[in-house]
Amino acid sequence: MSKQYARVGGWRIDLDQVPAAIKIFNEALDRAGQLASEANGALQVQAMGADAVSTGLATEVNKRHLEGTGSTVRAAENLHDELREAVTRLNSARRHYERVEKASRQSMGGHA
């Protein structure tokens, strides 16, 4: 196990485990993307009746879940964005680690 690690968000990931972490985060990213796109339709509340109370309640519930920074839809979008950023940082750490390893092998007379 490597004594070096990458920090991504609140996680500390051993550099040897970065490829596996990228796979896990990509799977989570795909799922979060699906959830974010499904959230709008899945959370849409229809009024149970045509009366003012039913329509007013449906409107308010929809506002809370579908609109604004504190909405459920925005939370799903934020999760997707955070996971995408984590994947980007992990890929960057992997590329850097590979360059350092290659340079180290070359400086020690090894093959790249």
C-alpha positions in Angstrom: 0.0 0.0 0.0 1.3 3.5 -0.9 2.0 6.0 1.9 0.9 8.7 -0.5 -2.8 9.7 -0.9 -5.1 12.0 -2.7 -7.6 14.2 -0.9 -10.9 14.5 -2.7 -13.7 16.3 -0.9 -13.7 14.8 2.6 -12.0 11.6 1.5 -8.4 10.6 1.7 -7.7 7.9 -0.9 -4.5 5.9 -1.1 -2.9 6.6 -4.5 -2.8 2.9 -5.2 -6.6 2.8 -4.8 -7.3 5.8 -7.1 -8.3 3.7 -10.1 -10.8 1.8 -8.1 -12.1 5.0 -6.5 -12.6 6.5 -10.0 -14.7 3.5 -11.0 -16.8 3.8 -7.8 -17.3 7.5 -8.2 -18.1 7.2 -11.9 -20.8 4.6 -11.1 -22.2 7.0 -8.4 -22.0 9.9 -10.8 -24.0 8.0 -13.4 -26.6 7.1 -10.9 -26.8 10.6 -9.5 -27.2 12.0 -13.0 -30.2 9.6 -13.5 -31.7 10.6 -10.2 -31.3 14.3 -10.9 -33.0 14.0 -14.3 -35.8 11.8 -12.9 -36.3 14.0 -9.8 -38.3 16.7 -11.5 -41.0 14.4 -12.9 -41.0 12.0 -9.9 -41.4 14.8 -7.4 -44.1 16.7 -9.3 -47.3 16.7 -7.1 -50.6 16.9 -8.8 -53.6 18.5 -7.0 -56.0 15.9 -5.7 -58.9 18.1 -6.5 -59.8 21.3 -8.3 -60.5 23.2 -5.1 -58.3 26.1 -3.9 -56.9 24.1 -1.0 -55.8 21.2 -3.1 -54.3 23.3 -5.9 -52.6 25.7 -3.4 -51.1 22.7 -1.5 -49.8 21.1 -4.7 -48.3 24.4 -5.7 -46.5 24.9 -2.4 -45.2 21.4 -2.3 -43.9 21.7 -5.8 -42.1 24.9 -5.0 -40.4 23.4 -2.0 -39.2 20.3 -3.9 -38.6 21.6 -7.4 -37.5 25.2 -7.1 -34.8 27.2 -5.4 -31.5 26.4 -3.8 -32.9 24.3 -1.0 -35.1 22.1 -3.2 -34.8 18.4 -3.5 -34.0 18.7 -7.2 -31.2 21.2 -6.5 -29.8 18.8 -3.9 -29.7 16.0 -6.5 -28.0 18.4 -9.0 -25.5 19.4 -6.3 -24.7 15.8 -5.6 -24.1 15.2 -9.3 -21.8 18.3 -9.5 -19.8 17.2 -6.4 -19.3 13.7 -7.8 -18.2 15.0 -11.2 -15.7 17.3 -9.4 -14.4 14.3 -7.4 -13.9 12.2 -10.6 -12.1 15.1 -12.2 -9.8 15.5 -9.2 -9.2 11.7 -9.0 -8.3 11.5 -12.7 -5.9 14.4 -12.2 -4.3 12.7 -9.2 -4.0 9.5 -11.2 -2.3 11.2 -14.1 0.1 13.1 -11.8 1.0 9.9 -9.9 1.6 8.0 -13.2 3.9 10.9 -14.4 5.9 10.8 -11.1 6.2 7.0 -11.2 7.4 7.1 -14.8 9.9 9.8 -14.1 11.1 7.9 -11.0 11.6 4.7 -13.0 13.5 6.5 -15.7 15.7 8.3 -13.2 16.6 4.9 -11.7 17.5 3.5 -15.0 14.3 1.5 -15.4 12.0 1.4 -18.4 9.0 3.6 -18.7 
